[in-house]
Amino acid sequence: MRHTLPLRRTLTAVLTTTLLAGGVLLGQTATAEPAAAARMTCNIDKLRADAHKERNRAAQLRRLGARTEANRAVARADALERRAQQCHDAENNNRPPLWK
């Protein structure tokens, strides 16, 4: 019987920790505001301008022979363009329907 005591203590501690963590998470989700209520604003023109600057920088780096840095700049420009497109799509999808 002596060998079950450490296992019983361990299981009790794990169960207690799990229940406490679950209670904390449940309490946070009940008081958190919904994601749809959060208003995020994007400056689409600035994102596209930054992407254009990155593409120009990539072209200059490529002319200088720095291929790796040019590829990184192109990847950053692509990411900025994707973000601008996501913001544009989100802005267009959040408008109320015309028939209401």
C-alpha positions as CSV (number, residue, x, y, z in Angstrom):
1,M,0.0,0.0,0.0
2,R,2.9,2.3,0.6
3,H,3.8,2.5,-3.1
4,T,0.4,4.0,-4.1
5,L,0.7,7.1,-1.8
6,P,3.1,9.1,-4.1
7,L,0.9,8.3,-7.1
8,R,-2.2,9.4,-5.3
9,R,-0.6,12.7,-4.3
10,T,0.6,13.3,-7.9
11,L,-2.8,12.5,-9.4
12,T,-4.5,14.8,-6.9
13,A,-2.1,17.6,-7.6
14,V,-2.6,17.3,-11.4
15,L,-6.3,17.1,-11.1
16,T,-6.4,20.2,-8.9
17,T,-4.2,22.1,-11.2
18,T,-6.3,21.2,-14.2
19,L,-9.5,22.2,-12.5
20,L,-8.1,25.6,-11.4
21,A,-6.7,26.3,-14.9
22,G,-10.0,25.4,-16.5
23,G,-11.8,27.6,-14.1
24,V,-9.6,30.5,-14.9
25,L,-9.9,30.0,-18.6
26,L,-13.7,29.7,-18.3
27,G,-13.8,32.9,-16.3
28,Q,-11.8,34.8,-18.9
29,T,-13.9,33.6,-21.9
30,A,-17.1,34.7,-20.1
31,T,-15.8,38.2,-19.5
32,A,-13.9,38.7,-22.8
33,E,-15.6,40.7,-25.5
34,P,-16.3,38.9,-28.8
35,A,-13.8,39.1,-31.6
36,A,-16.4,40.6,-33.9
37,A,-16.8,43.6,-31.5
38,A,-13.1,44.5,-31.7
39,R,-12.6,47.1,-34.4
40,M,-9.3,46.9,-36.2
41,T,-8.3,49.6,-38.6
42,C,-5.8,49.4,-41.4
43,N,-4.3,52.0,-43.6
44,I,-4.5,50.2,-46.9
45,D,-2.8,53.0,-48.9
46,K,0.2,53.0,-46.5
47,L,0.5,49.2,-46.6
48,R,0.5,49.3,-50.4
49,A,3.0,52.2,-50.5
50,D,5.3,50.3,-48.1
51,A,5.1,47.2,-50.3
52,H,6.0,49.4,-53.3
53,K,9.0,50.7,-51.4
54,E,10.1,47.2,-50.5
55,R,9.8,46.1,-54.2
56,N,12.0,49.0,-55.2
57,R,14.5,48.1,-52.5
58,A,14.5,44.5,-53.7
59,A,15.2,45.6,-57.3
60,Q,18.1,47.8,-56.2
61,L,19.5,44.9,-54.1
62,R,19.2,42.5,-57.0
63,R,21.1,45.0,-59.2
64,L,23.8,45.1,-56.6
65,G,24.0,41.3,-56.5
66,A,22.6,40.8,-53.1
67,R,20.1,38.0,-54.0
68,T,19.3,36.8,-50.5
69,E,18.4,40.2,-49.2
70,A,16.4,40.9,-52.4
71,N,14.4,37.8,-51.8
72,R,13.7,38.8,-48.3
73,A,12.6,42.2,-49.4
74,V,10.3,40.7,-52.0
75,A,8.8,38.4,-49.3
76,R,8.2,41.4,-47.0
77,A,6.5,43.2,-50.0
78,D,4.3,40.2,-50.7
79,A,3.3,40.0,-47.0
80,L,2.4,43.7,-47.0
81,E,0.4,43.3,-50.2
82,R,-1.4,40.3,-48.6
83,R,-2.2,42.3,-45.5
84,A,-3.5,45.2,-47.6
85,Q,-5.7,42.8,-49.5
86,Q,-7.0,41.2,-46.3
87,C,-7.8,44.6,-44.9
88,H,-9.6,45.6,-48.1
89,D,-11.6,42.4,-48.1
90,A,-12.5,42.7,-44.5
91,E,-13.6,46.3,-45.0
92,N,-15.8,45.3,-47.9
93,N,-17.3,42.3,-46.1
94,N,-18.3,44.2,-42.9
95,R,-20.7,46.5,-44.6
96,P,-24.4,46.0,-44.0
97,P,-26.4,44.4,-46.8
98,L,-28.1,46.8,-49.2
99,W,-31.5,45.4,-48.8
100,K,-31.9,46.1,-45.0
